[in-house]
Amino acid sequence: MQTVRIIQFALVSLLAGFSTLGHAAEACVGFGPQTPRDIDSAVGTNPRAFSMAPSYQTMNLCNIHFHANAEHKAKDFSIYAGDGVNGGYQCNVSKSLSRAELKAPKVNHCKGIKPGDTIEVHWVHSSCDVKPGKGLGSCLSEQCANPDLRVETQVFTVVNDTNALDFADFSYAGNRAKGYHQAKALPSGTGEPVQFQGSTTGPSYTEATCSPLQVSWSVRPQCAKLDINSLSKWCENNVFEEDYAHGVRKLVTNPKLLSEIK
């Protein structure tokens, strides 16, 4: 695993250097489609294409994590939160919550998140025969260093309300289905997921420094309310060692860096 991580780090660093060498312009050159994006726009002219990963149900869940605010943009999460690692977008409903929903919980094990905040949760799936674990490295192995990757995505408004969705319903907790590591369930009732080809995300990437990894995305277009008490329990103890909100990558808008949504 250490060898895989070293190779991956070297590849990312090398390609990141090539992306800006001799190009002072905004967009990196020679990379495949990037993420995140406005999922309400199908426009994309990036020429590199790859096969979409299979259904998450025939892949192994390898990681679950969440970002502060939505990295993607859609009609239902379109309130601009600014630039920077905690920029991105907020759910429209986050501006019309009750006092009770916004009340601070007695206990909160999730760093960087409070009631009223928006989060984007990523359920990362790999074609490798791997077990769920910490970080992207859990999606690879010495025998499988170039897997198909699929990310199932849901944007939530976090509220202090036990009647809201319970994150335990979407956690892993050792669950297996038809031999694959799987979340117990994925969110439903938030619109038909928008599927497209893209990359990994996070604040280390920009339109000038692109991610070389190929990822199939499935992003649900509507927000849902999530009970912060249930998220706190998950942050307190999970196999992914996740207890904080990750930063966001600024929205990719250059059509040359986006795939066409078909």
Kinemage of the C-alpha trace (Angstrom):
@kinemage 1
@onewidth
@group {chain A} dominant
@subgroup {mainchain}
@vectorlist {calphas} color= white
{ca met a 1} P 0.000 0.000 0.000
{ca gln a 2} L 2.840 2.376 0.797
{ca thr a 3} L 4.312 1.726 -2.673
{ca val a 4} L 0.973 2.540 -4.304
{ca arg a 5} L 0.698 5.794 -2.356
{ca ile a 6} L 4.241 6.833 -3.277
{ca ile a 7} L 3.613 6.118 -6.973
{ca gln a 8} L 0.281 7.944 -6.860
{ca phe a 9} L 1.800 10.984 -5.125
{ca ala a 10} L 4.650 11.134 -7.620
{ca leu a 11} L 2.223 10.890 -10.549
{ca val a 12} L -0.035 13.636 -9.209
{ca ser a 13} L 2.923 15.929 -8.495
{ca leu a 14} L 4.456 15.336 -11.917
{ca leu a 15} L 1.234 15.920 -13.812
{ca ala a 16} L 0.416 18.979 -11.720
{ca gly a 17} L 3.750 20.433 -12.756
{ca phe a 18} L 3.062 19.725 -16.428
{ca ser a 19} L -0.363 21.353 -16.115
{ca thr a 20} L 1.057 24.832 -15.577
{ca leu a 21} L 4.407 24.555 -17.375
{ca gly a 22} L 4.380 27.090 -20.188
{ca his a 23} L 0.686 27.826 -19.631
{ca ala a 24} L -0.037 30.957 -17.642
{ca ala a 25} L -3.699 30.688 -18.660
{ca glu a 26} L -6.449 29.469 -16.373
{ca ala a 27} L -6.887 25.902 -17.586
{ca cys a 28} L -4.508 22.961 -17.281
{ca val a 29} L -3.776 21.069 -20.502
{ca gly a 30} L -3.967 17.371 -21.387
{ca phe a 31} L -6.159 16.247 -18.505
{ca gly a 32} L -9.488 14.469 -18.551
{ca pro a 33} L -12.764 16.010 -17.342
{ca gln a 34} L -12.686 17.581 -13.895
{ca thr a 35} L -15.047 17.854 -10.916
{ca pro a 36} L -16.991 19.583 -9.272
{ca arg a 37} L -19.406 21.214 -11.686
{ca asp a 38} L -22.833 22.776 -12.078
{ca ile a 39} L -24.933 19.660 -12.645
{ca asp a 40} L -27.775 21.699 -14.183
{ca ser a 41} L -25.543 22.443 -17.174
{ca ala a 42} L -24.773 19.624 -19.612
{ca val a 43} L -22.100 21.611 -21.438
{ca gly a 44} L -18.641 20.062 -21.714
{ca thr a 45} L -16.065 19.810 -24.498
{ca asn a 46} L -13.249 17.826 -22.886
{ca pro a 47} L -12.141 15.301 -25.546
{ca arg a 48} L -10.936 12.580 -23.193
{ca ala a 49} L -13.498 9.899 -22.472
{ca phe a 50} L -13.474 6.712 -20.438
{ca ser a 51} L -15.993 4.020 -19.675
{ca met a 52} L -18.404 4.820 -16.866
{ca ala a 53} L -17.833 2.693 -13.799
{ca pro a 54} L -20.449 0.007 -13.147
{ca ser a 55} L -23.251 0.399 -10.646
{ca tyr a 56} L -22.104 0.991 -7.080
{ca gln a 57} L -23.961 -2.206 -6.181
{ca thr a 58} L -21.316 -4.238 -8.039
{ca met a 59} L -18.369 -2.377 -6.516
{ca asn a 60} L -16.845 -2.195 -3.048
{ca leu a 61} L -17.532 0.802 -0.845
{ca cys a 62} L -14.033 1.970 0.111
{ca asn a 63} L -14.555 5.344 1.792
{ca ile a 64} L -17.157 7.754 3.143
{ca his a 65} L -16.333 11.400 3.856
{ca phe a 66} L -18.003 14.801 3.707
{ca his a 67} L -17.161 18.361 2.671
{ca ala a 68} L -18.083 21.688 4.250
{ca asn a 69} L -20.700 23.125 1.862
{ca ala a 70} L -21.512 21.557 -1.501
{ca glu a 71} L -18.672 21.239 -3.964
{ca his a 72} L -21.175 20.858 -6.792
{ca lys a 73} L -23.843 23.375 -7.729
{ca ala a 74} L -27.503 22.791 -8.613
{ca lys a 75} L -30.758 24.716 -8.443
{ca asp a 76} L -31.444 23.339 -4.950
{ca phe a 77} L -27.965 24.185 -3.616
{ca ser a 78} L -27.007 27.420 -5.289
{ca ile a 79} L -26.271 29.916 -2.492
{ca tyr a 80} L -22.662 30.944 -3.043
{ca ala a 81} L -20.566 30.459 0.088
{ca gly a 82} L -17.455 32.188 -1.260
{ca asp a 83} L -14.010 31.148 -2.387
{ca gly a 84} L -11.464 29.195 -0.371
{ca val a 85} L -11.391 25.760 1.186
{ca asn a 86} L -14.762 26.314 2.888
{ca gly a 87} L -16.435 27.967 -0.092
{ca gly a 88} L -18.752 26.104 -2.421
{ca tyr a 89} L -22.547 26.285 -2.172
{ca gln a 90} L -25.259 26.052 0.461
{ca cys a 91} L -28.700 24.491 0.284
{ca asn a 92} L -31.441 27.032 -0.371
{ca val a 93} L -33.447 25.612 2.542
{ca ser a 94} L -30.605 26.474 4.937
{ca lys a 95} L -31.870 30.082 4.993
{ca ser a 96} L -35.341 29.174 6.277
{ca leu a 97} L -34.691 26.912 9.269
{ca ser a 98} L -36.411 27.144 12.648
{ca arg a 99} L -34.724 28.148 15.882
{ca ala a 100} L -35.025 24.594 17.125
{ca glu a 101} L -33.302 23.239 14.017
{ca leu a 102} L -30.446 25.718 14.492
{ca lys a 103} L -29.937 25.016 18.201
{ca ala a 104} L -26.448 23.746 19.022
{ca pro a 105} L -26.470 20.077 20.094
{ca lys a 106} L -25.210 19.097 23.537
{ca val a 107} L -22.518 16.950 21.930
{ca asn a 108} L -20.947 17.349 18.498
{ca his a 109} L -18.035 15.119 17.463
{ca cys a 110} L -17.894 16.523 13.905
{ca lys a 111} L -15.289 19.261 13.587
{ca gly a 112} L -16.191 22.276 11.450
{ca ile a 113} L -19.943 21.585 11.234
{ca lys a 114} L -22.897 23.088 13.110
{ca pro a 115} L -26.691 23.130 12.623
{ca gly a 116} L -27.656 25.140 9.552
{ca asp a 117} L -24.523 24.188 7.626
{ca thr a 118} L -24.505 22.415 4.282
{ca ile a 119} L -22.382 19.318 3.684
{ca glu a 120} L -21.734 17.178 0.616
{ca val a 121} L -21.277 13.491 1.436
{ca his a 122} L -19.274 11.202 -0.845
{ca trp a 123} L -19.679 7.425 -0.834
{ca val a 124} L -16.611 6.289 -2.790
{ca his a 125} L -16.698 2.899 -4.538
{ca ser a 126} L -13.853 0.912 -6.109
{ca ser a 127} L -13.633 -2.009 -8.517
{ca cys a 128} L -10.732 -3.349 -6.418
{ca asp a 129} L -11.148 -6.165 -3.931
{ca val a 130} L -10.573 -3.879 -0.948
{ca lys a 131} L -12.062 -3.187 2.454
{ca pro a 132} L -13.437 0.216 3.514
{ca gly a 133} L -10.882 2.422 5.232
{ca lys a 134} L -9.232 5.798 5.590
{ca gly a 135} L -8.688 8.053 2.575
{ca leu a 136} L -8.349 7.388 -1.137
{ca gly a 137} L -5.606 4.873 -0.461
{ca ser a 138} L -8.285 2.484 0.821
{ca cys a 139} L -9.689 2.332 -2.731
{ca leu a 140} L -6.437 0.927 -4.166
{ca ser a 141} L -4.179 -2.035 -3.486
{ca glu a 142} L -0.800 -3.382 -4.616
{ca gln a 143} L -2.674 -5.720 -6.975
{ca cys a 144} L -5.176 -3.071 -8.149
{ca ala a 145} L -3.551 0.336 -8.561
{ca asn a 146} L -5.796 1.650 -11.359
{ca pro a 147} L -9.399 0.852 -10.394
{ca asp a 148} L -12.712 2.051 -11.703
{ca leu a 149} L -13.972 4.636 -9.200
{ca arg a 150} L -17.553 5.753 -8.612
{ca val a 151} L -18.733 8.412 -6.164
{ca glu a 152} L -22.357 8.494 -5.029
{ca thr a 153} L -23.179 11.972 -3.718
{ca gln a 154} L -25.809 13.664 -1.562
{ca val a 155} L -25.950 17.258 -0.320
{ca phe a 156} L -27.493 17.777 3.131
{ca thr a 157} L -28.562 20.650 5.338
{ca val a 158} L -27.508 19.709 8.871
{ca val a 159} L -30.189 20.379 11.516
{ca asn a 160} L -30.744 19.646 15.193
{ca asp a 161} L -33.829 17.498 14.686
{ca thr a 162} L -34.101 13.797 15.434
{ca asn a 163} L -36.983 13.602 12.937
{ca ala a 164} L -34.601 14.476 10.098
{ca leu a 165} L -32.657 11.771 8.254
{ca asp a 166} L -30.451 9.541 10.390
{ca phe a 167} L -26.903 9.169 9.084
{ca ala a 168} L -26.710 5.693 10.620
{ca asp a 169} L -29.051 4.558 7.838
{ca phe a 170} L -26.388 5.475 5.269
{ca ser a 171} L -23.312 4.281 7.151
{ca tyr a 172} L -21.238 1.159 6.546
{ca ala a 173} L -21.073 -0.678 9.885
{ca gly a 174} L -19.637 -3.821 8.273
{ca asn a 175} L -22.525 -4.242 5.848
{ca arg a 176} L -22.124 -6.530 2.817
{ca ala a 177} L -24.531 -7.138 -0.059
{ca lys a 178} L -23.983 -9.898 -2.631
{ca gly a 179} L -20.386 -10.151 -1.470
{ca tyr a 180} L -19.589 -6.417 -1.807
{ca his a 181} L -18.881 -3.920 0.958
{ca gln a 182} L -21.819 -1.505 0.840
{ca ala a 183} L -23.436 1.280 2.814
{ca lys a 184} L -26.617 0.084 4.501
{ca ala a 185} L -28.517 2.360 2.102
{ca leu a 186} L -28.032 5.462 -0.032
{ca pro a 187} L -30.336 8.511 0.100
{ca ser a 188} L -33.454 8.384 -2.039
{ca gly a 189} L -36.242 10.813 -2.826
{ca thr a 190} L -33.840 13.629 -3.733
{ca gly a 191} L -34.174 13.435 -7.499
{ca glu a 192} L -32.706 11.270 -10.233
{ca pro a 193} L -28.918 11.301 -9.797
{ca val a 194} L -27.017 13.201 -12.496
{ca gln a 195} L -24.224 10.994 -13.835
{ca phe a 196} L -21.090 12.213 -15.579
{ca gln a 197} L -17.366 11.642 -16.007
{ca gly a 198} L -14.998 13.633 -13.836
{ca ser a 199} L -12.100 13.489 -11.401
{ca thr a 200} L -11.271 13.584 -7.722
{ca thr a 201} L -12.010 16.837 -5.863
{ca gly a 202} L -10.735 18.736 -2.836
{ca pro a 203} L -9.007 22.115 -2.332
{ca ser a 204} L -5.602 20.971 -3.614
{ca tyr a 205} L -6.953 21.064 -7.185
{ca thr a 206} L -7.971 24.054 -9.313
{ca glu a 207} L -8.552 24.769 -13.003
{ca ala a 208} L -4.782 25.310 -13.250
{ca thr a 209} L -3.829 22.206 -11.254
{ca cys a 210} L -5.974 19.275 -12.343
{ca ser a 211} L -6.575 15.812 -10.929
{ca pro a 212} L -5.350 12.940 -13.144
{ca leu a 213} L -7.722 10.332 -11.691
{ca gln a 214} L -10.847 9.280 -13.591
{ca val a 215} L -14.057 9.078 -11.574
{ca ser a 216} L -17.682 8.316 -12.479
{ca trp a 217} L -19.986 10.645 -10.546
{ca ser a 218} L -23.604 10.283 -9.476
{ca val a 219} L -24.916 13.468 -7.837
{ca arg a 220} L -28.435 13.793 -6.457
{ca pro a 221} L -29.884 17.198 -7.435
{ca gln a 222} L -31.943 17.976 -4.305
{ca cys a 223} L -30.943 18.688 -0.713
{ca ala a 224} L -32.198 16.767 2.307
{ca lys a 225} L -32.196 17.565 6.021
{ca leu a 226} L -29.842 15.459 8.164
{ca asp a 227} L -29.907 15.174 11.954
{ca ile a 228} L -26.594 16.478 13.314
{ca asn a 229} L -26.888 14.199 16.350
{ca ser a 230} L -26.723 11.133 14.101
{ca leu a 231} L -23.796 12.567 12.153
{ca ser a 232} L -22.008 13.284 15.422
{ca lys a 233} L -22.328 9.648 16.488
{ca trp a 234} L -20.796 8.565 13.179
{ca cys a 235} L -17.938 11.057 13.535
{ca glu a 236} L -17.226 9.661 17.001
{ca asn a 237} L -16.576 6.166 15.671
{ca asn a 238} L -16.238 4.972 12.069
{ca val a 239} L -13.819 2.750 10.166
{ca phe a 240} L -12.903 5.657 7.870
{ca glu a 241} L -11.477 7.703 10.773
{ca glu a 242} L -13.494 10.690 9.565
{ca asp a 243} L -14.509 13.328 12.097
{ca tyr a 244} L -14.212 16.638 10.246
{ca ala a 245} L -15.496 18.456 7.175
{ca his a 246} L -13.076 18.457 4.243
{ca gly a 247} L -12.501 21.599 2.193
{ca val a 248} L -13.954 22.077 -1.270
{ca arg a 249} L -12.526 22.492 -4.725
{ca lys a 250} L -13.716 25.638 -6.494
{ca leu a 251} L -16.388 24.951 -9.113
{ca val a 252} L -14.938 24.013 -12.512
{ca thr a 253} L -16.591 26.157 -15.198
{ca asn a 254} L -14.239 25.997 -18.192
{ca pro a 255} L -16.015 23.766 -20.780
{ca lys a 256} L -12.617 22.403 -21.883
{ca leu a 257} L -12.289 20.830 -18.431
{ca leu a 258} L -15.788 19.337 -18.317
{ca ser a 259} L -17.404 16.275 -19.869
{ca glu a 260} L -20.719 16.550 -21.670
{ca ile a 261} L -23.586 15.271 -19.533
{ca lys a 262} L -25.609 12.967 -21.770
